[in-house]
């Protein structure tokens, strides 16, 4: 009699463990995992402003030309805190190659070109003006 109780105990334990494992597996499969919210937000109607620029401008040794003549080497816009390679490329596509050009823009125009709200454009403009001064 005692052996049959032990056998029933272990059979019940195995069945309950298997059932619990199966229910947990079903719960994990049906669970919807939502990603963390993004910090970056953009307007849905955002269209980047792109002007036609020659392909040679993107080369590091290319010289920036203006209607009046040769201006000089393009500045490394990525030296400004918050401007990465993508934002620098967007600025270059919009015709902004030097710190002086970036420093002369309005904050609204910088937001429009960069397409980001993560950084304050006034900081970029102030840093560009500081780097443009000799």
N, C-alpha and C positions, 0 to 999 in steps of 0.2 A: 504494500500500500504506500509506503513512504517513497519507494522508487518511482511509482507512477505520479505522485505529486511533484517530485523533482523534474520528471520528464515533462509534465504539463507546464511547469514553471518555465523551463527553457524553451519550449515550443511557443508559449505565449510571449516570452521576451523576444524571441527571434521574429515573430510575426509583427509585434508592435514596433520593433526597431526598423523592420523593412517598410512598414506602413508610414512611419514617421519620415524615413529617408525619402520615400516616394512622394509624399505630400510636400516636403521641403523642396524637392527637385521641381515639382509642378509650380510651386509658388515662385521660385527663382526664375523659371522660364517665362511666366506670365507677367512678371514685374516690369514696368516701364522705367527705364533710367533716363532722367532728364539731365542734360549737361548744365554746367554752371552758367549763369548769364554772362554775356560778353560785356566788357567795359566799353568797347568802341560802339558808338551808335552813329548811323548815317541817315540822312534823309533818303527816302526811297526814290525821290525824283533826282538824286544826284547824278549829274553828268559832268565828268571832268572836262575842264577847258583845255583843249589841246590845239596848239598852233603848229603849223608845219615848220619843222626844223630839219636841217640837213643831217644826214646820218653821221657825218664826221664830227659833229659837236659832241657826241657822247664819248668820244675817245679822250683819254686823259691828257694827251699832249695837244689837243685841238685848241685853236685860238678862237676867242669869242669875237665875232664881228658884229658891228652895228652899221646902221645906214651911213653914218659919217666916216667910217673907216675902222681900223683895227683897234680894239679896246685893250686886249691883253689876255692872259691865261684865265680860264674859269677858276673860281675859288672852290674849295672843297666844302660844300654846304653841309656835309655830314659832321663837320666839326661843331656845329651848333647842337646843343642838347635838345633831343627830341626829334631831330631830323635824321631819318635813316635812309637807306639806299632807295626805297620806294618813293618816299617823299621828295628826296633830292631829284629823282628822275622826273617826278611830276612837275617840280619847279623848273627843271631844265626844259621839259616839254612846253611849258608856258612861257619860255624865253627868259627865265631868271637863272643867271649863271654866276653872279658875283654877290658879295656881301652888300655892296653899295646898292645894287638893284633890289635885293631883298629888304634892305633898310628903308627904301623909299616907298614900299608898298603899304597899303592900309591893312589893318587886321582883318577886315571883312574879305578883302581880296586874297589874303594868305589862307584863310579858312576855305574859301572857294577853291583855290588851287590844290591845297593839301588834301581836302576831303576828310579831315579828322577833327574831332572835338576833344581829343585827349590832352592836347597841349594848348597853352595860351599863346596865340600868335604874337601878342605884345612882347613876350619873352624872346621869341625868335627874332623879332624886329630889333629889340634892344641889343641882343647878342650880335646880330649882323652889323649894326651900327658901330658897336665896340670893336669888332674885328676889322671893319672897313677903315677905321682911323689908323694912320701910320704910327 
